[in-house]
Amino acid sequence: MSFHHRMMLQRYGLGSTTSLYSEVMFDPIFTPIFTAVLGSGGFAIGATTITYASIASAIATTAISIGLQALLAQAPKPPKPEDGRAPLNQAIPFRVYAVGRTRVAGARMMWEAKGSNLYSVQAIAGHRIKSFNRFYLNDDEVTVVDNVVTPLTTGGRYGAGSANVRLYTRLGANPETPYTELVSALGADGIWTDDHRGDGQASLAMRAHNADAQDQQTAFPYGAPSPSVEIDGAYCWDFRDPAQDPADPSTWTWTRNSAVICAWHLCFNEFGFGLDYQKALLPVIDLWKEEADICDELVPLNGGGTEKRYECNGWDTTENGPKSGLNAILSTCDGHLVARGDGARILTVGKFRESRTATLTDADIVGHQVQYDVLFEDECNRLVPKFTYPATNYTSCDTDFFEDTAAQLSAGRVLTQEGSYEWCHQWRQARRLGKRDWLRLRQKVKGSLDIRLSGINAVYARWVRLETPNRLPRLDGKLLENRRSVLALTKGGFSMDFVEQPDGIDDWNPATEEGQQPPVPPAVNASNIPTPVINLVQSKASGGSVYIRVVVIDPEDGSLTPVVRYRLADADGLGAPGAWVEQQFPDAEPSGGYINLNTNTVPLDQELEVQVAFIASSKKYSNWSVTETVTSTSDPTPPDALTSFALTGSAPRLGNASFSFSTGNDSHVKTVKIYRVTAGAAFDPDTATLVGTRAVAPSASYVFTDGDGTRVNLFSNSGFDTDTVWSKGAGWTIASGKATHAAGSANSITQTATLTPVGTVFRYQFDVLDLTAGSVFPRFNGGTVVNGTARTANGTYRGTMTSVTGNTSAGFNESSTFAGSVDNAILYPETASCAPQGAWDYYAVPQNVSGIEGPPSGPLAATII
C-alpha cells in the first residue's frame, strides 16, 4: 500500500471525529510518527524482525524512582554507591562509565606479585575522564604527592618502615601512555608491556612495596590495599555553547547538568543508546537548551547562598544496559522523555510550564479508566528520599522523610516507600525531588486514557489540560501529568497513564522544607581526627572584593582547628586546577551546632573548589572534606537596560554596520556586548555571534562598528543619475536614473575599475527593475571574463566575484533577450575584517563586572553588502 493511499485511509477514518483534518494530517508532530512508524511490516536485524509498532511502544516515559513502581516495572538499577569501593573481579568484567563527580573502583585488569612488590591495574572508566580528585586505599582516604602515598593522614599505614605505595593514573587519552614502572618490572615476562596502553580507557595503577616483618601489620592492617578513587567523569557536548562541536569530543566540557548528561547518554555514550544526534537532538535543540538552563537555575538555600536545581553524578556498568543509566539520570531531574516518530527525543525536567502543556477534548478520548481514591495496598503515608552522600564516602543515605501522620493513624500503621535518587549527591536536591514524588503519591485522581490519533500532541506533552464536560465532567478543566504513553492502535491510537497535577508541586520554601542535613557518623582517619562535614559554601561580596563563607558541622571538640583551602577550578583555561591556598581559623567558635568560617578575599568572579580539614594539637591533619564548588561573584546585581541603542550612518552599508548606544545612571554596568543574528531569528546570547565588547561607564555614550568602515564603492555614477562614466554596448541606454537594455543583442555596460591584485574577492549589489524577459548578471571584462550569477526576476541581489588576470573593467552583461533595467550598482573589495554579507539583526547586552547580563536592547535590522 502506498504512503498516499495510507494517508487517504487515515483521513477517511478521522472524518467521523470532531477534529479538523488539517490539525491531524498536517501537524508537524503528528506527521513524523506516521511517516516513520505506521508503515506495514517491519525491518530485519539479522534473523530478527522488529515491528514498527514496537519502535514506538513507549512514546513518553518518566523517571521511575518510587519503590513500588520500580518493583512492578522491574526497572534495571545501577550498582549501589557502596559498590564503588572495591574493584570488580571477573575474567571478562563489564565496562564502566561515569558522569559528574563520583567514587568508583572500576574493574581489575591485572593483579601480580613480583618479589617484594604487588602490582595492579584497574579500568576506571571506558572513556576519557576529566580528573582524579581523591584516592582511597581500602576505606582510608590517602594523600598522593608525586605518585607516592604520603603518611600525612594515614598514621603509618601504607608507609611504615620500608613499606610504600605508589599510585599512577591515566585519563583515557587515545592513544594513551603506558605505565613505565609496571612495564619495567613486568614487561620482560610479557605480563604488562608497552602494548598495554589502554587507549581511551581511564585507569589506575598501583605498586605496593612490602614492609619489614615487624612493620607489616602496621603498614597493611587490612592485607593488600584495594584502591578506589573519586573522579570527575565524562566530557559531554553542551549544546548551549557554540564553541563546542558535537563531532569533536576535544571541545566538550565536564558537567553535572542533568539535561546535558542525558543527551550525552542518548547519543554519545559508547555504552548508551547510540542515537544519531542529528535526528535525536538537532530538530528539537531549542527545547533541550531550555531544559539544560532550568537544570542550572539557582535555588536559594536556607542558610544563604544557592545551588543548582538539578545535578547528576553517578556510574554504571554495561551489565545493566542503557535503560539503567537513563532512569538514574531522569530521576535526578524528575525527567520526562518523549520518543518522537521521526527519531527526535524531547526532554522535560521537573518544572511546570504552560508551553509544555497540550489539551484533550471529549472528541479526542475514546475510553478512560479513572480512580478517585487509592487502594489500601497502594497507600503510602511516608516517603523516604534516598541519595548518594559524598560526606559519608559515597554511601546511600536518607534525607528527612515526608509523612502524613493523620493517614498513618487512619491506616493503623506506617506505609513507607523509598524515593531512589542514586545519582543525586546533594541532600537538598533529594528533598526537592522527594517532595515532587510525595505530592504525586498523595494524589487520589489517577488512571489512564485511550486517545484517538487526533490527540497525538497530548501524547508528546508532559502536562495535559482536559476540556471534557461530557465524558469526564469531574475532570473538566483539570491539569493532568502524562506519566507514560504508549502506542495502542487497538484502543483508538494511544494509551496514556496519568496523575492529576498536584497543587504547589513547584513551590519551595527552604526555611520550612529543606529539612536537616543528614547526620554524618564520626569518620576519623588513621590519626583519629574526624573529617569535617560542610553544610554550606557561599560567595559573599563586600566593598568590591569577595570572600567565601564556609559553614561546617561542629565536631564538638575544642582542640581542633578548622582550616579552609580553595583553588581555581580552571587556572589555565584548559581545565587544570590551580594551587591550593590554605587559611586556618584558630579562633573559630561554634554556634548552634555549626562553625562559621569566613575566608580572606579570594580571586574575583572565578569558579573555586573549596575543602575543609581539622588540625589537631599534634599538628596532624584530618582528611579533607568533600569538595564543594562556588563562583566568587563580586556583583550579583544585573545592570539596567541601555537608555539608547541605534544604527548610525545610512545604507548602503559596505562591509560594516555602525551603532551608537548610551548607558544609564547605573553603577553596575561595566561592559556592553554587541551580538549579531540572522534577520528574524530568535536571540540567544549563547548561540548568537558576539561581534564586540565595549568597556563602559555609567551615563555615557559610545559608538561601535561591526566590520570594516573603510570600504568605498568602486563604481562612479552608481545610480545612473547622468549618462556619463559608463561605456554602453549596443542596446543599452541611461535615462531616468537607471540603465536600460532592449532585447536584441548581448552587450556589456561597464566602467574602468581597479580589480587588482589578482584573486581579490569583490562584493557586489545591484537592483533589477522592469524585467520582462531574459537575464542580467555582473561581469569583469578584460583578459578572462568573470561572470556573476544571472538574475531573471526583479529584485535586489548581492554576491561575490573573484578577479583574474587581465580584468580591467566591471559592469553588467545580459542575455540577448534581456529587456529590463539595472540600478544602484555597488562593487568593492572584501577584506578579512568586513562583516559578512546578508540581512542581520543586532542586539546589545549590558553586563556587570561578574558577567551577569541585563536586559538586551534590539533588534536593529541592518543589511551588509
N, C-alpha and C positions, 0 to 999 in steps of 0.2 A: 504494500500500500504506500503510495507516495505521501510525502510530507503535506502537500497541498490537500490531498484527499483527507488526511487525518485532521487537518485544521478545519475543514468543512464539517466533518462529523462532530468535532468538538463544539463548533458554533451552533450546529443544529441541536445538540444535547443541552446547551446552555440557553437555548431560546425559550425554554419553558420557565426559566427563573426570572426574578425581578431585577436581575443585574443587567447592566448595559453591556452589549457585546464588546464595545471598544475598550471597556475597562478591563476585560479579561483577555481579549485577543491581542491587544497591543500594549499591555502593561509591561514596562521594562524589566520588572522582576519576574512576572509570570512567564513571559516568553522563553527565557533561557532554560528553565527547568524542563519545559516540554520539548524544546528542540534538542536537549541533551539527554533526557531521560525517557520520555514517553514514546520511544520507538518500539519496534517489536523485537522479541527475542532477547539477545544479549551479546556478549563478546567473550572470547575464549582466552584464557591464560593457561598454556599447557593443555592439559586434558580437562580442565575445569571451566565450565561455562558460568559466567556471572551475569545474572539478570539485571536489567535496567532498574527494576523495582528495588532490588537490594542496594543499589547505589544510593538511593535517596530514602532508605528505610529509616534513617534518623536525621531529619532535616534540621531540627532545632533541639539542642541539648543544653542542660545546665549542670553546674558542678554538683557532684554527689559528695556531701560532706557529713551527713547525719547518719548515725549508726544503723538505724532500721532500713533506710533506703539503700545504704551500701550493702547490707546483708542481702536484701531481696534482689538487687541488681547484680550481685556478685562482681562488684566493681574491682578491678585489679588495683593493688596498692603498691606504692614504692616501698623500699626497705624502711624499717624503723630507723629513726636517727641514731639509736644506740648501735646499730649495725655498722656505723661508720668508724667504730673504734678499732676494729680488727679486720685485717685483710681477708678476702675470700681465698680459700684454699681448695682449688679444684683443678683437675687435669686440664680442662679447657674452660676457664671461667668466663662468665658473661661480662661483656664490656660495660663500662660505667660512663655516664655523662652527668655533668653538674652545672648548675646555673646559680647566679648570685654568689653569696658567701656561705660556705658550709664546711663541715668536718667530714672527712672521708678517708678511708684507708685503702680503697681500691682492691685490686686482686694481685696476689703474689705471683710473680713471673719467675723468680729464681731465689733459692734458699740453699746456700752452700757454705760448709765449713772447710777451712784450709789452714792448717797449723793452729795458731792462736787466734785466728780471725774468723768471724762469721760475716758472710756477705749475703745481702738480699736486695732484690729489686721488686718494686710494686708498681703496677699500672694504675695510676690515679684516675685518669680520665682518657677516654678515647678521642680526644680532640685538644686543640690548643686552649690553654687557660691563661688568665691574666697574671696570677701571682700565687706564691706560697706565703702565707702570713704567719702561722703559728705551727709549732711542732710538738708532738706528744710521743713519749715512749711509755707504752702501757697506758696508765691513767695519769702519768706525770707530765705536765707541760714543761718543756725544756727550752733553754735559750741556746741558739745556734749562732756562733760567730766564726766566719771563715770556714764553714762546713763542720766545725767542731762543736759538740755539745759541751757547754761550759758548766762548771759546778755552781754558777751564781745562785740558782734557786733549787738545786737538787740535793743539797745536804750530803754530798758524797756519792750519791747514786750516779752510775754511768761515768764516774770519774775518779773512783777511789783507787789509790795505788797506781799501778800501771794500766788500769782499765781506761779505755776511752771509746767514745762512739762518734763516728762521723756520718753526717747526712748530706746527700747530694740531691739536687733537683734538676728536672728538665721541664720546660713549659709546654713542650709539644710542637716545636717548630718542625717544618718539613723542607729539607732534611734536618734531622736532629743530630746532636753531638754525642758521641759515645762517652761512657763513664770511664775516664782514663785509669783511675785506680783499680777498678774492677777488671779492666782489660789487662792491666799489668800483672795482676795476681792470678787471673783465671784464663787468660787468653791462650796460653801455651797448651792448656788441657782441652781447649775447644769449648769450655763451659760458657764463657762470656767474652766475645771478641768485638772488634771494631764494627762488625756487621750487625751487632745487636744495638742498633741506634734507637729504635722505637720512633720512627718518623711519624709525626702527627699525634704522638702519644705522650701526654703528660705523665711523668713518672718520678719515683722517689727511690733512691738507692741508699743503703746503709752498710757501713763497715763497723762492726763491734769487736774490739780487742779485749781478750780475757784479762782479768786481774790476776794477781798472785793468789795463791790458795787462801791465805789469811784474809784477803780483801774481797774475795769473790762474792760472798753473801752480802756485803755492804754495797758493792758496785751493782750487782744484779740480783736484788732480793726476789724478783718475780721470775727468774730464769732469763731466757733470751729476750731482749727487748723487742717489742712489737710496735713499729712506728705507725702513726696516723698524722694527718695534717689538716689545718684549716686553710682553705684555698678560696681565691676569687675565681669563679668558674668561667664559663664560655663567653667569648665575644659574640655579640649579637648585632644584627643590622637594625639600627634605629632609623626607621623610615622618616622621621621628622627632621633629620639632619641631611641637608643636600650634599654635604661633603662625603657622605658615606655611600659607597657603591654596592648594591646587592650582589654584584658579580665579583667583588674584590674583598674578601674577608679581611685583608690587611687594613682596610679603612673602618672596620667595625669597632664598636666600643663595648666595654664591660658594663653591665647594667643589672639592676634589680627590678626594673619596671615589668610588672606582670604582663601587660599587653605586648610589649616588645619581645619578652621571652616566649610568650605564646606563639607569636608569629615565627620566631626562630624555630620552635619545636615543630610547627606545622610544615615549614618549608625548607629549613636549612640544617637542622639537626640530622646528622647521618643516621641516628637511631630513632628519628621521629617519623612523621608521616610521609615525608618526601614529596610534598605537593609542589607544583610549579608556581613560584611566587608571582609570575606574570599573570596567571589565571586566578590564583587564590587571594592575592593581596592587592595587586595594582588596580583592578577595576573598582575597588572599594577602599582605596588607600586613605581617603579623607576620613572615612569612618574609623579606621584603625588609629589615625592620628588623634582623633577626638578621645578615643578610649585611653591611649597612652598618656595624653595630657591629664585626664581625670585621675589616672593612677598616680601621677606626680603632684596632684593637688595637695597643698599643705593643710593638715588637720591640726587644730590647736590642742595642746596638752594641758592637763590640769595644773601642773606646776609651772607652766610657762613654756614658751617655745612651740615648735611644731614638729610633725613627722609626716612623711608622705603617706597618702591614703592607702595604696596597695603596693606592697613589695613582695618579691618571690625569691626564695632561696631553697635549694634542695638538690638531691641527687637520686638517680635511679639506675637500674641495670637493664640490659636488653632481655633479661629473663621475663620481664613483665609485659613487654610490648609497649607501643607508644601511647595507648589509651591511659595507661597508669600515670605517666608523667603529665598528660593533658589534664586529667581530672585534678591532679595535685596543683597544677598551675591555675586552673579555673577556680579552685577552692580558695586561692589566696586573694581573689578579686571579686568573689561572688559572680563568676563569669557565666555568660550565656552565649553559646556558639551556634551559628547557623551555617549549614552546608547548602549553598545555593546550587541549582541545577546546572549552571554554567561553570561550576568549579570554584566559584568565589566563596570565601568564608567571611562571615560578619560576626565580630565580637561585640558584646555589650556588657560592660562591667557594672557593678552594683551601685548605680546612682540613677534615679528616675529622671527621664527626660521625655517631654511630650513628642520630640522629634523621633523617638523610637517606639511610638505608640500607633497602632492601627485600630480600625473599627470593624466590628462584625455586626451585621443586622439580622433580622429574622430570616431574610431571604438567603443568607449565607450558611445557615445552620440546618442540617437535616436530622440531627439526633443529638441527644445530650444525656449525661448521667451526672447528677449533682447531688452531693451530700451536704446537708446543712448542719451537721454535727460530726463528731469524731467517735468512732467505735472505742469501747473501753480498752481493747487490746492495742489500739493505736494511740492511746492517750499519752501525753508527755507533760509532766509538770516540773521537770528540771532539765536544763541543758547545760552540759559542761563543755566549754570550748577547750580543745587541746591543741597545743602548738609545740614547736621545737624551740627550746630555750638555750641560747648560746651561753648564758651566765652559769648554767649547770653543765658546761662542757658538752652541749648539744645532746640533750636528752628530751624525751617527751615530758610535757608539763601541763598542768591545768591552770586556767585563769579562774577568777571568781565566776561562779556559775549564775545562771538566770533561773529563777524558780517562781512558782505560783503557789504560795502556802495555802490559800483557800482551796485550790484544786487538790492539793495533797490531802487536806483534811476530808474533802468530799470523797476522794478515792480511797482513803484509809491507808495509803502508803505513798512512798516517793517513787515515781516512774521516771527513770533517768534515761536520757540519751546523750551521746557524746557527739560534739561537732569536731570533726577531724580536719585540722588545718596544718598538716605536717610541714608544708613548705613555707609556712608563715613563721618568722622568727621574732616578731615584735608582739609582745603581750597585749599592748593596746590595740593593735590591728586585729588580733584574735578576738578581743572583746567586741570590736565593731562588727566583725563578721558573725560572731555568735549572736549578737542582737538581731541581725537581719534574719538568721535562721530561726531564732527563738520566736520572733513575731510571726513567721510563716507557719511554724509548728502550731502556734496557738490559734491560727485562723480556722474557723469552723467550715467556711464555704470552700469546698474543693470538688474536683470532678474532672470530667472530660467532655469535649465537644466533637461531634462529627461535622466536618466543614466541607461545603461544596468547593469546587475548583475556583469559584469566584472569590473565595475568601483567602486566597493564597498569600496576600500581603500580610494578613494577620499571622500566618504560619511563620513568616520570617521576622515578625516583630516580637520583642520581648514582652511588651505590655499591650493589652487589648482592651478597648472600651466597647461595651455592649450597648447596642440600640435594639433591644428585643422586648418591646412592650407586649407582644403576643405570645411568643414561645417561652420566654423566661422573664416574666414581669417582675419577679423579685430581684432579678439581677440587672434590670434595665438601668442603664447609666452607670453601672459599676465598672471599676477598673480591675482587670484580671492580669495575673502574671502567667505567661506562657512558660511552663516548666519543661515540657517535652512535646515535640510534634513529629509525627511520622506520616509517611505516605500510605494511605489506606483507601484505595480506589473502591473496594467493596463497601465502604462506609460513606461513599459520596465524594471522596477526594483525599481528605486528611483527617487525622485524629489528633486532638490537642489535649494534653493534660494541663490543668490549670489550678491555681490557688488564687483566692481573692487577694489583691494587693493590700497589705496591712497599712493602716494609717501611721504616719510618723516613722516609716522604716528608714528614711534618710536623716532623721533628726539625731543629733548627737550633742549631749551636754557633758563635756569631760569632767566637770565638777561632781556630777552625780552618777555618771555611767561608766567612767573609766575604770573604777574599781581599784583594788590594791595590787601593787606589784607582787607577783608570785614569790613566795619565800625561796631563798637560796640556802641550802644546807651549808654549814661552815666548811668550805673546801680549803684545806690547808695544803701547802706544798711540803716538800721534804724538810724544810726548815720550820714547819709548824706555824706559818704565818698565813692567815686567811686571805683569800683573793677578794679584792673589792668588787662590789656589785653596783653598777651605775644605774641610777634611777632616771636621770635627766641630763642632757647636754644641750646648752642653749647659747647662741651668739647674742651678745649684748653690746649695742652701740653706745658710745659715750664720748661726746666732745670731739667727733671726727675720728676717734680710734675705736677699736673693738677688743673686748676681752671675752673669754669663754667661761661661762658658768657651768660647773660640773657638780651635780648632786649625787652623793653616794650614800648607801645604807650604812648606818652607824654600826661598826663591828663590836661596839661595847667593850673596847679595850683601849684605855687612855694612853698606853705605852706605844701605840702605833702612830706613825707619822704618815699622813697621806702625801702622795706625790703624783702630780699630773704631768703627762707628757703629750706633746702634739707634734705633728709633722704635716707638711704639704702632701696632699694625696697625689698630686701630679706636679713634680718640681721642674721637669724638663720639657713639658708639653708632649711627651711621648708615653706618659703613663707611669713613669718611675717615681716613687715617693721620695721625699726629701729626708733630711736627717732629723732625728728626734730632738725636741727641746723639752727639758725637764724643769719642773718647778715644785719645790717642797713646801708644805704648809704645816710647820711645827706648831703653830698657834691655833689651828682649826679646832672649833668647839662644836660638838653635836647639838642638834636642836630638833626635838620632835621625832627622833629616830633617824635623822638624816644629818649628813655633814655637807655644808655648802662651801664649795671651793671656787674662788674667782681668780683666774689667771692674770698675769700681766698682759699688756697689749700683744696682740697677735697680728700677723700679716692681714691686710685688708682684702676683703672680697675674694677669698680663696677657700677652696674645699680642704678641710683639715680632718685628719684622723686623730682621735683622742683616746688615750688609755689612762688608767689609774692603777697605782700599786700602793701597798703599805710597806713602810720601812720599820723594822723592829729596832729596839735599843741596841741590838748587836750589829746594827748597820746592814743586816741582811734584808733582801727584798722579797716580797711575796711575788707570786705570779702576776703578770699584768692582766688587767681586766679585758673583757670583750671590747673590741674596737668599735667606737661609735664615730659616725661621720657628721660633720656640721659645716655649714658655709658661714664664713665670718663677714656677714653682710653689714657694711658700715652705714648704709642708709636704706631702711626698709620702706620709705615713703615714695611712691611713684611721682614723677613730675606732672605738672599741669599740661594741658594741650597747648600747642603753639597758638599764638594770637593771630598769626597770618602765615599762609603758605601759598605762593602764586608763581605762575610761569612769567618769565620776563622775555623781552625780545619779541620777535614775531616770526611767523612762518615765511619762507621755508627754513627748516632747521637742519642745517648741513652738518651732520655728524655729531650734533650736540643738542642738549636741552638745558636751558638756564632757569634758575629759580631764585626767588627771594623768600626769606622767612624771618619771623620775629618771635622772640621768647617773651613770656610774661614776667611779672614781678614774682618769680618763684625761685627760691634758693636751692631747690632740689635738682633743677635741670643742669646737667653738665655736658651732655653731648646730644647731637641730633643726627640720626641715621636716615639716609635717603635710599629708598628701595624702588626697584623697577619690576613691574609685572606686565604680562601680555594684556593688551586692552580688553577690558571686560572680565578679566579673571579675578577670582576672589583673592584677597590679600592675606597672606600668612607670612610673617617675618621669618619663619623657619625655612621656608622654601623660596621666598622671593629673592631676587638678585640684589645684593647690597652694593650700591654704586658709590657710596661715600659716607664718611663720618666726619662731622664738624664739631670741634670743641666750642662750647658756647658759654655765655654768661647770662644772668637774668636781665630782662628789659633791654634787649639788644637786637639789632637787625643784621642779617647776614645774606650773602649770595653764594650760590653753588652752581657749578656747571658739570653736567654729566657728559663727558665726551671731549672732543677736540673743537675748541672755539675758534680756530684759525682758518677753517676751510672757507673757500670762496668759490663762486660759480665761474667755471671757465668759459661759459657762453656769454658773449655780449649780446645785447638786444634779445634777451632770453624770452621776452614776452611778445616779440614780433610787433613792437609798437611802431616801428618805421621799417621801410623797405631798404634796409642797409645791412652791412656786415655779412649777411648770409649769401652764399653762392647757390643760385637756384637752378636746378636741372629743368628739362622740359616738363611742362605740366604743373610746375609749382608757381604759386603767386603768394605775395604777402599783402594782406589788407585786413582792415577791421580788427587789428590786434591778434592775428593768427596767420599761420602758414597753411595754405590750402592746396590740395592736389586734385587734379581732374583725371579721371580714368583715361587710359590710352597708352601710356609708356611708363617704364620703371626707371626713375632717375633719383639722384640724391639732392638734398638740400643740406649744405654743410657750411662750416666756417673753420678757419685755421685754428688749431688748438695744440698746446704743448702736451704730448702724450708720452713723454719720456720720463724716467728711464723705462726701457722695455720690460714688460712683466708687471707694470703697475696696475693695481686694481682700481677702476674708476666706478663710482656710483652715479646713477642717473635717475631722473624722474621726468615724466612729461605727461601731458594731457592729450587724449584723443577726443576730438569733437566731430560732430556732424557726419559720422561714418555711415555710409550706405552700402559699401562693397569693398572687398579686398582687405589687405593687411598693411600695417606700417610697423617699422622697427628701427631702433637706434643703430648707428653704424660708425665704425672707424675706417676712413679711407686712407689710401697711400700705402704702398707695399702690399702685404697680405691683408685683405679686407676682414674686419671683425664685425659680425652682426650680433645684435641682441635678440631677445625674444620677440617674435612677431605678435602684434596685437590686432584682434579682429572685432573689437567692440569699443564703444565709448567708455571712457574712464580715466583714472589717474593710475599710472604704472611706475613701479620702481624696480631696480635691478642693478647688476654689476656687469662690467666688461673688463677684460684684461688686454692691455695693449701689446702689440707685437712689433717686430722690426719694420720700420718704414711708415708707420702710422703718423700722419701729419695733420689730419683734419677730422672733425667729428660732426655728426648731424643725424639725418634720418634718410632711410630708403623705404621703398614700398613695392608692393606687387603692382603690376601694370593695371590691375583692375581697381586699385585703391581710389576711392572717392571719399574725401574727408579732410579734416584739418588736424594740426598739432599746435600745442601752445605750452607756455611756461616750461621751457626746456632747461634742465639743470644737469650739470656734469661737474664732478670734482674728484680729485684723487683721494682714495681712502687711506687713512693711517691707522696704526695699531691702537691709538687712543680714541678713535671715533666710537661713539655709542652705536650699537647695532641698528641697522635699518629696521623699520617697522613702526607699528602703532602701539604705543605703550601707555600704561598708567603709572604715575609716580606717587609715592607716599612718603611722608616724613614722620619719624617716630622719635620723640624726646626720650632720653634716658637719664637716670641719676647716676651717681658715681659707682653704685653697685650693679649697674646694668639693668635695673628694674625699669620697665618701659611705662611710659604714659600713653594717653590716647593718641592714635595715629591721625594725621591730617592727610586729606586726599580723598579720592584720586584726582590728579591733574593729568589730563589727556594730552599727549604730545606725539606727533608723527615725525620720526627721524628719517631723513632722506639718506 
